[in-house]
Amino acid sequence: MRDIQHYLEHTDLRAVITDKDIDRLVRETIEYNFKGLCIPPFWVKKAKRELGKSEAQLATVVGFPLGYHMTETKMEEIRQAINTGVDEVDLVMNISAFKAGLPWVKIELAKCASLCHEHFRQLKVIIETAYLSDDEIVTACKLCSDAGVDFVKTSTGFAGEGAKVEHIKLMREALPSNVGIKASGGIKDLEMARLMVQAGADRIGTSSGIAIVKQAMEEK
């Protein structure tokens, strides 16, 4: 297995985060060679500047955390995120519209994917698996794939449950190989991170990245 750092996105999307938190997160991202850093939109410009020449992918969230925003609002958030320096966008799917069976969900995802790709950015879509049945997870994955997104992500971290191994397996079966999976929410140790990767996850979103890396280092 590749070094676990290459799967880890260092994430902090708490309700309260300060400039000192951003300084720490950037330092840790560089020191531990994380694949990326995901932070609130307000702090993207500062983090981009301080990451400097680091190869870490900088991500932020759009339509967070419930996905109820109007499509136009989400697209404007994406534009602002791109203008301030993000490499990747983590967009919350409109779960309410999805549950209602509205065709607009795929249209919205396609519009957002197109906007990201016009600017050579990647789009991850958070489907919030905790609120979906197995059949709905499969349907959501297929919508995302048809809309041209780059990754499907399990969770915001604000629902009652985060990523589950069985959901990752289900998503991997439903998605083509060119669409990645980001497992996020409740992944706090090396064993769980490895289980997610073995199940098919290409990225791990976690606030416990340092602990996971240290556990991996202790094995060497």
C-alpha positions in Angstrom: 0.0 0.0 0.0 1.2 3.5 -0.8 2.1 5.8 2.1 -1.1 6.6 3.9 -0.3 10.4 3.7 -1.1 10.2 0.0 -4.7 9.4 0.8 -5.2 11.9 3.6 -6.9 15.3 3.3 -6.2 17.3 6.4 -9.7 18.7 7.3 -11.0 21.3 9.7 -14.5 22.6 9.1 -15.6 23.4 12.6 -18.1 26.1 13.3 -15.4 28.2 14.9 -11.9 28.4 13.4 -9.4 31.2 13.7 -6.3 32.4 11.9 -4.1 30.5 14.3 -5.9 27.3 13.4 -5.2 28.0 9.7 -1.5 28.6 10.5 -1.4 25.3 12.3 -3.3 23.4 9.6 -1.0 24.7 6.9 2.1 23.8 8.9 0.8 20.3 9.6 -0.2 19.7 6.0 3.3 20.5 4.8 5.1 18.7 7.7 3.1 15.5 7.3 3.0 15.6 3.5 -0.8 15.3 3.3 -2.5 15.0 0.0 -4.6 18.0 0.6 -6.1 20.5 3.0 -9.8 21.3 3.3 -10.9 24.4 5.1 -13.8 27.0 5.2 -14.0 29.4 2.2 -13.1 32.5 4.2 -9.6 31.3 4.9 -8.7 30.0 1.5 -6.7 33.0 0.3 -4.6 33.0 3.5 -4.0 29.2 3.3 -3.1 29.4 -0.4 -0.5 32.1 0.3 1.0 30.2 3.2 1.1 26.8 1.4 3.5 28.4 -1.0 5.1 25.8 -3.3 3.6 22.8 -1.4 2.0 20.2 -3.7 -0.9 19.8 -1.3 -4.3 20.3 -3.0 -6.3 23.1 -1.3 -10.0 22.5 -1.1 -13.0 24.3 0.3 -16.7 23.6 0.7 -19.7 24.9 -1.3 -23.4 24.7 -0.3 -22.2 23.6 3.1 -23.4 21.8 5.2 -27.0 21.1 3.9 -26.8 21.7 0.2 -30.1 23.7 0.1 -28.5 26.7 -1.6 -29.9 27.8 -5.0 -27.7 26.6 -7.9 -26.8 30.2 -8.8 -25.6 30.7 -5.2 -23.5 27.5 -5.4 -21.9 28.5 -8.7 -21.0 32.0 -7.3 -19.4 30.3 -4.3 -17.4 28.1 -6.7 -16.3 31.2 -8.6 -15.2 32.9 -5.4 -13.4 29.8 -4.3 -11.5 29.6 -7.6 -10.6 33.3 -7.5 -9.1 32.9 -4.0 -7.0 29.9 -5.0 -8.6 26.5 -4.4 -7.6 23.4 -6.4 -10.7 21.4 -5.5 -14.3 22.1 -4.5 -16.3 19.9 -2.1 -20.0 20.6 -3.1 -22.9 19.4 -1.0 -25.6 17.8 -3.2 -29.1 19.2 -2.7 -30.4 16.2 -0.6 -33.8 17.7 -0.3 -34.3 17.9 -4.1 -32.8 14.5 -4.5 -35.2 13.0 -2.0 -38.0 14.7 -3.9 -36.9 13.0 -7.1 -36.3 16.2 -8.9 -34.3 16.1 -12.2 -32.7 19.4 -11.3 -30.2 17.6 -9.1 -28.2 16.2 -12.0 -28.5 19.5 -13.9 -27.1 21.4 -10.9 -24.2 19.0 -10.5 -23.4 19.2 -14.3 -23.4 23.0 -14.2 -21.0 23.0 -11.2 -18.8 20.3 -12.7 -18.6 22.3 -16.0 -17.7 25.5 -14.1 -14.9 23.7 -12.2 -13.5 22.0 -15.2 -13.5 25.3 -17.2 -11.0 26.5 -14.7 -9.1 23.2 -14.4 -10.4 22.5 -10.9 -11.8 19.2 -9.6 -15.3 18.8 -8.1 -16.1 16.5 -5.3 -19.8 16.0 -4.5 -20.9 15.2 -0.9 -24.0 13.0 -1.0 -24.3 12.6 2.8 -24.6 8.8 3.0 -26.0 8.9 6.5 -29.3 10.3 5.1 -29.6 7.8 2.2 -30.7 4.2 1.8 -28.4 1.8 -0.1 -30.5 2.2 -3.2 -30.3 6.0 -2.9 -26.6 5.9 -2.5 -26.3 4.0 -5.8 -28.7 6.4 -7.5 -26.8 9.4 -6.2 -23.5 8.0 -7.4 -24.9 7.4 -10.9 -26.2 11.0 -11.0 -22.8 12.3 -10.0 -21.0 10.1 -12.6 -23.5 11.2 -15.4 -23.0 14.8 -14.4 -19.2 14.6 -14.8 -18.0 15.1 -11.3 -14.5 13.9 -10.3 -15.1 12.5 -6.8 -18.1 11.4 -4.8 -17.7 12.1 -1.0 -19.6 10.4 1.8 -20.2 13.0 4.4 -20.0 16.6 5.6 -19.2 15.5 9.2 -22.3 17.2 10.4 -24.7 14.3 10.1 -25.3 11.6 12.7 -22.9 9.2 11.0 -19.8 9.5 8.8 -18.2 7.1 6.3 -18.9 3.4 6.5 -16.9 0.6 4.9 -20.1 -0.9 3.4 -21.0 2.3 1.8 -17.6 2.8 0.3 -17.9 -0.7 -1.3 -21.4 0.1 -2.6 -20.1 3.4 -4.1 -17.1 1.7 -5.7 -19.4 -0.8 -7.4 -21.7 1.9 -8.6 -19.1 4.3 -9.9 -16.8 4.0 -13.0 -13.1 3.8 -12.3 -12.5 7.4 -13.5 -14.7 8.8 -10.6 -12.9 8.8 -7.3 -14.3 8.3 -3.8 -13.6 10.4 -0.7 -14.4 8.8 2.6 -15.0 11.4 5.2 -16.5 11.6 8.7 -15.5 9.6 11.8 -12.2 8.2 10.5 -10.0 8.6 13.5 -7.3 5.8 13.3 -5.1 3.9 10.9 -7.1 0.8 11.0 -10.3 2.6 9.8 -8.4 4.6 7.2 -6.9 1.4 5.7 -10.3 -0.3 5.7 -11.7 2.6 3.7 -8.9 2.4 1.2 -9.3 -1.3 0.9 -13.0 -0.8 0.3 -12.3 1.5 -2.6 -11.7 5.0 -1.2 -9.1 7.2 -3.1 -9.1 10.0 -0.5 -9.6 10.1 3.3 -11.0 13.3 4.8 -10.1 13.5 8.4 -9.2 15.8 11.3 -7.1 13.0 12.8 -4.5 12.9 10.0 -1.6 13.4 12.3 -2.6 10.6 14.6 -3.1 8.3 11.6 0.3 9.1 10.2 2.0 8.6 13.5 0.4 5.2 13.9 1.6 4.3 10.4 5.1 5.4 11.3 5.2 3.3 14.4 4.7 0.2 12.3 7.8 0.8 10.3 
